[in-house]
Amino acid sequence: MKHSETTLSSEVIFEGKIIRVTLDQALLENGKTAPREVVRHNGGAGVLALTDEDEVYLVRQFRYPFAEELWELPAGKLEAGEDPLEAAKRELTEECGLTADEYIDLQPLYPTVGYCSEVIYTWLARGLHPAPMHLDEDEFLTPEKVPFTEALAMVLDGRIRDSKTVAGILKVQALRAADKL
């Protein structure tokens, strides 16, 4: 049996620049109703950029909700209706000053399934070339090349905690182990 819920009503309770929050009423499988608070987000796109020397580009960026600097894949939010691959290419250039010859789809991920609609689309980029880096006016980060084996160790020992980055690195490692890369 496939599980589902049906939205009966939806009320916007917050409208911000990046997110919209709705309070929905959902019809459950047992015929009862339940409230669902949902953070609506346009999604994001990220890139695991891999050099010919098997180094991955990561960015160090301060993240306000956690009050700390995190290691992440270069990534950014999607504008409404924006093509995720084009957004990923844009972010790679903006944050790392790179373009790539090849983009391999690592498939979308749902980082917070309990209350958020965000989808993050990720790609592996190879055949890297320098391009002009141009951060947004309110963006402060440092790109760094890290050997892939070190990035994997950083995931396993908890130095990398960002979900898209953890997923991207582990997915590439799994694809390599399965001889699919």
Secondary structure, DSSP 8 states (H G I E B T S, - for coil): -----EEEEEEEEEE-SSEEEEEEEEE-TTS-EEEEEEEEE--EEEEEEB-TTSEEEEEEEEEGGGTEEEEE-SEEE--TT--HHHHHHHHHHHHHSEEEEEEEE---B-S-TTTB---EEEEEEEEEEE------TT--EEEEEEEHHHHHHHHHTTS---HHHHHHHHHHHHHHHTT--
